[in-house]
């Protein structure tokens, strides 16, 4: 099975060998630490900053605009090349990025409830996917990304889903019951520094506690293809104003 067919069938793809530029990732990690301290290399603040960076999941949005090192890491051409390989797209752009900083010892406060990216960003109707880029080695104890294979084809529901839900012990049985006629299976995505995974905008995913001695640092990058479609009847959260801004939403792949 080709990686494109696997992505289409399962809703995710994992490149679990170092394939990205590690030097760029290490520089981005330095940038992340500065941004967490509210030191912005470019003078531009993230759009949102949730969490204290110490005892709970901390999420910052659009940090690529706050630090040039982060910008360079998420716009490296290999990311666009891989996304194009998975989708067959002739063009790939970034639409935004988020830092997910999961401190060691944060327990359930570091959880990300099972959700679909599409439910949190309904402005994008079609032609989107998400890249998941660790800035540290991710093993099974770090609270890695967990994907439910094939769930991108299931009937979507807002019931019992949401990234903000942190009581996974309650959430998962409710979702399993809702999807009792489906094969609920959870696949952990473990990656070395330099590895990357991608998931479909409609794939159910989340993550459990970080039980390792290191902080889990991940940047997710929202991507759109030349087949993107927008829903102008829903909240766009400001993206309609920047979607054609090449600096904010840079092109990272274009077929010649």
N, C-alpha and C positions, 0 to 999 in steps of 0.2 A: 504494500500500500504506500503510495506517495505521501509526503508530508502534507501536501495540499488536500488530498482525499481524507487523511486522518483528521485534519483541522475541520473540514466540512462535516465529517461524520460525528466527531466527538466534541467539537466546540472549543478545542484548545490545542496548542502545540508547544512542546518543550525542547529547547536546545540546551542540553545539560552539560555541554563542554564549553570552556572559555572561547567565545566567538566574538565578543565585543572588545574594544580597546580598553584594557585594564588600567592603563595610565590615566585615560580620561575619566574612568569611574572613580579612581582614587582621588583625583582632583575634585570631582563632583562631591565626594564624601566630605572633603574639607569645606567645600562651599555649603553643604547641608548644615554642618556644625555651626558655621557662622550665621546662616539664616535662622537657625533655631535660637541663636543668641540675639536675634533681631539686628544683625549686622548685614546690610544689604550692599553688596559690591557695586551694583548698578544704581543704587538709590531708589529702586522700585520695590515696594512692599508686595508680598504675596496677596492674592485676593482675599484669602481666608486663612486663619490660624486657629485651629482647635486643639486643645490639650496643653498640658504643662511641660511636656518634654522630659518628664522625670518618672511619674508614677502611672501614667495612662497613655493609651494610644494618642499620638499627636499627628495631626494631619494638616498639611499646608498645601494650598492650591496655587498653581501657576508660578512655582518657584524658579522655573527656567528664566523668568523675566527679572529675577532678583539677583542672579549670580551667573556670570558668563561661563564659569566652569561647569555648572549644571546644564546650561544651554548647549555647550559643546558636546557634553556626554549624551544628551537625549536626541541630538540631531545628527549623530554619526551615521554615515551612509549605510552601514551594515543593518541597522534597524529597519530602514526603509526597504532595503533589498530583501530581507527576510519576510517582511509584511507583504511585499508584492508577490513573493514566491507562494505565500499561503493563500492569497486572494486572487491572484491573476490580474491585479490592478495595474494600470499603466501610470498611475500617479498616487503618491502617498504624502499626506500632510499631517503635521501635528495639530491637534486642536486644543490641547492643554496637557498639564501634568500635575501630579500630586505626590507629595512626600507622605509615606506611611512609616512613621517612626514608632516602633513597638519596643519600649524599654524592657530590659531584663527585670523580672520580678513584678511586672505589671499585672500578672494573673488575668482574671477575666476582664479587667479594665483595658486590656490590650486586644480583646477580641474584635473581629469584624464579622457581623452577622451575615448569613447567606443572603445574597441579593443579586440582581442583574444590573449591570451598568445602565442599561436602557431605562430602568425605572427611575433612576436618579437624574438622568439626562435625556428626557423625552424629546428634546429639540432635534436630536439626531434620529431620524426614522430608519435610515438604511445606509450601508456603506461605511461602517465603523468597526473598529476592533481596538483592543487594549494590549499594550506591551507592559510586561512586568519585569522590572530591572533591579536586581539586588545590588547593593553597594557593599555587602559583606557576604561571606559564604552562608548559604541557607541550608540547614539540615532539618531533620524531622522534629528536633526539640525547639526550633526557633519560632514556632508558630507560622509555618510556611503557608503559602497560598494553597487552598483546597478547592478543587473543581469537581462538580458533579457532571461526569461525562454524558453527553447527549442532551443535557437539559436545555440547550439553546433551541431545541425543536419542540419542547413541551409547551403546553398551554401556560401563558404567563399569568401571574397573580401577584397582587400587592399584599395579599393576606399572608401574614407570618413572615414576610420578607423585608429586609432593610439592612443596610450596612451598619446602621446605628444600634441594632439589637446586639447586646453583648451576653445575654443569657442563652448560650448555645444549647445548654441542656434542656431548656424548654422549647427553643425554636425548632431544633432538628426533628424531634418527634412529631410536631405539628405539621412540618413540611412533608415528612415521610407519610403521614396519614393523608394529607391533601393529595399527594402523588402516589397513593397506594397501588395504583395500577402501572406505575413506572418502576424502572430498576434504579432505585436510589443507591448510588455508590460514590464514595468520596475518594478522590485521588489527590495525594499530596504532591506538590511541586517543589522538589528540592533542587537547588542550583548552586554551583560554585560562583565566585566572583568572576564575571565575564560571561556567565550564562544568561539566558533570557527566555521568557515564555510569553505566549500570546493567547488571549481568549476572546471568544465571540462576545459581542455586546449583549447578547441575550443568555449567556451561560451563567448558571447559578454558581456562585463562588463565595468564599469567606475565609476566615482564618481563626485558629484557636490560640491559647496563651503561648507566650514566649517563655519557655522553661529553661532556656540556655543561659549561660553567664554573660552573654554579649547582647547588646542592643541590636534588634533587627531593623535594618535600614533599607527601605525599598522605595523606588520611584516608579509610579505607574504613568504611562504615556498614552493619552487618547489619540488615536489615529483615524483619519478619514481618507477614503479612496475617491477616485474620479466618479464613482457611482453613488456618492453621498446624496441623501435627500433630507430636507429639513421640514419640521412641522412648525409652521409659523403661528399656530393657534395655541401653543403652550408657552410656558415660561422658558426663555432662552438663557437666562442667567448671565446676560451680557455677551454671549458668544456671537450673536448676530452682528454685533458692532465690530468684532475683531476677526471674523472667520476669513476675511479676504486680506488681512494684514499679514504680509509675508514675514515680518519680524516676529509677530506673536504666534502665527500658525505657519511655520516654515515648511516648504516642500523638502522632503528628505529622500524622495525617489521620483524619477520621471523617466519613463522609457523613451529611448531615442528613436 
